[in-house]
Amino acid sequence: MRTVRTLSAALLVAAAALTAAGTAAADTSPAGPGSSAGPKSGQGEAAPTEAGTGFRTATAFRPGQQATAGASTGDYLYWVLPVDAQQRATVKATVTLPDSATRHGAATWRLDVYDGLRRRQACTYGTQSRAAAKEAASVQLSCTLRTVRAAAEPWANDPLPGSYYVRLTVVGLPEEDLGLPVRAAVEAAVEETGGASAVDGSLAAPLVPATVTSSLREPEDGWAGGWWSDRWLWTAAGGVLGALAGIFGYRLTRGSGRPSRVPPGA
C-alpha cells in the first residue's frame, strides 16, 4: 500500500499545482479589446444622472451603480451596461410618479432589456410590466436575464457578452397624463455562475456597437476571453479520482490473484 500512498500524494500535489496555475492564469490573463493598464475604471465613478432617448444615445452605467434621470411621462429612457460571459444580470427600475392629484388614472410601465445586436432578451423571472394605480407614489420593475454564454450558434438568440440596453417607458395611461414629470432610477446586479455555464469557444470580441464604444467600458475585471474556468477544477478532480480508483483496483486484483503459500512441512 506504500505505492498507493505515494502515487496518491503525487496526484494530489499535481492537482493542487493545476489549481494554483489556473487561478494565476485567471488573475493575470490579459483583458479583452479596449483594455488598459492602471486602476479599475469603475473606481470612483459617479453614477449617471440622465438617460438617453434611443439605442445610439443610451447612457452607460455599471452593475452596482444606480443611474437616475428626470423625464416626462411618455419618454423612452435608455441606458446601457456591460455584461460578461457566465454572468446572470438582474435589472431593476423604480419610477417615482407625479402627484396623484395631477393624474387622471392608472399607468402601466414596462422594462425591456436588449443585447448588443438589439435583440430583446427574455426575462427568466421578475415583473417587467406593472400597472400603477392613480394613487400610487411609485412603481417598481425587475428583469433577470438568462446566463450570458461565451459563444452560441448564429441562429440562436442566446445572450452573449457585450452591451445590454435597458429601456424604460410607459405603455398605457390616460392621454391627459402624457408629459407629466417623473423620476426614474435603474440599477443592475450580476451573479457569477462559474464553470457550470462554461461552453467551448468564445466570441472574437464582445458585442459592443461602435456607437457606444467610447462611453461603455469593459467590466471591472476585463472581458472574459481566456481558456480558464473553474470547470477545469472539476476535470482535474475527476482525473485524480479516476487514477486513484484504477490504482486501488489494480492493487486489489493483484493481491487476490496471488497463489496462497503452502506452509513448510504440510
Rosetta blueprint (number, residue, H / E / L):
1 M L
2 R H
3 T H
4 V H
5 R H
6 T H
7 L H
8 S H
9 A H
10 A H
11 L H
12 L H
13 V H
14 A H
15 A H
16 A H
17 A H
18 L H
19 T H
20 A H
21 A H
22 G H
23 T H
24 A H
25 A H
26 A H
27 D H
28 T H
29 S L
30 P L
31 A L
32 G L
33 P L
34 G L
35 S L
36 S L
37 A L
38 G L
39 P L
40 K L
41 S L
42 G L
43 Q L
44 G L
45 E L
46 A L
47 A L
48 P L
49 T L
50 E L
51 A L
52 G E
53 T L
54 G L
55 F L
56 R L
57 T L
58 A L
59 T E
60 A E
61 F L
62 R L
63 P L
64 G L
65 Q L
66 Q E
67 A E
68 T E
69 A E
70 G E
71 A E
72 S E
73 T L
74 G L
75 D L
76 Y L
77 L E
78 Y E
79 W E
80 V E
81 L E
82 P E
83 V E
84 D L
85 A L
86 Q L
87 Q E
88 R E
89 A E
90 T E
91 V E
92 K E
93 A E
94 T E
95 V E
96 T E
97 L L
98 P L
99 D L
100 S H
101 A H
102 T H
103 R L
104 H L
105 G L
106 A L
107 A E
108 T E
109 W E
110 R E
111 L E
112 D E
113 V E
114 Y E
115 D L
116 G L
117 L L
118 R L
119 R L
120 R E
121 Q L
122 A L
123 C E
124 T E
125 Y E
126 G L
127 T L
128 Q L
129 S E
130 R E
131 A E
132 A E
133 A L
134 K L
135 E L
136 A L
137 A L
138 S E
139 V E
140 Q E
141 L E
142 S E
143 C E
144 T E
145 L E
146 R L
147 T L
148 V L
149 R L
150 A L
151 A L
152 A L
153 E L
154 P L
155 W L
156 A L
157 N L
158 D L
159 P L
160 L L
161 P L
162 G E
163 S E
164 Y E
165 Y E
166 V E
167 R E
168 L E
169 T E
170 V E
171 V E
172 G E
173 L L
174 P L
175 E H
176 E H
177 D H
178 L L
179 G L
180 L L
181 P E
182 V E
183 R E
184 A E
185 A E
186 V E
187 E E
188 A E
189 A E
190 V E
191 E E
192 E E
193 T L
194 G H
195 G H
196 A H
197 S H
198 A L
199 V L
200 D L
201 G L
202 S L
203 L L
204 A L
205 A L
206 P L
207 L E
208 V L
209 P L
210 A H
211 T H
212 V H
213 T H
214 S L
215 S L
216 L L
217 R L
218 E L
219 P L
220 E L
221 D L
222 G L
223 W L
224 A L
225 G L
226 G L
227 W L
228 W L
229 S L
230 D L
231 R H
232 W H
233 L H
234 W H
235 T H
236 A H
237 A H
238 G H
239 G H
240 V H
241 L H
242 G H
243 A H
244 L H
245 A H
246 G H
247 I H
248 F H
249 G H
250 Y H
251 R H
252 L H
253 T H
254 R H
255 G H
256 S H
257 G H
258 R L
259 P L
260 S L
261 R L
262 V L
263 P L
264 P L
265 G L
266 A L
